[in-house]
Amino acid sequence: MEPANRRKLVQLAVVLALVVACLLFRRVFYVVELAALELRYLWWLVLIVVIGSWLAAVVGKDR
């Protein structure tokens, strides 16, 4: 299996697992809902994590 196809399959599995967890456990749904609401206030934190991950990937390629 090619890496691109494997990555898509893993992403689909994670999303499916999250949906199933939300359906089976109400508290998981509340945590996901709260996280989505808090993203409005903590968007800068998400931006820092994304930039850090990108930098780690770029620097990691050179090694």
Order of alpha helices (4+ residues) and beta strands (2+ residues): alpha-alpha-alpha
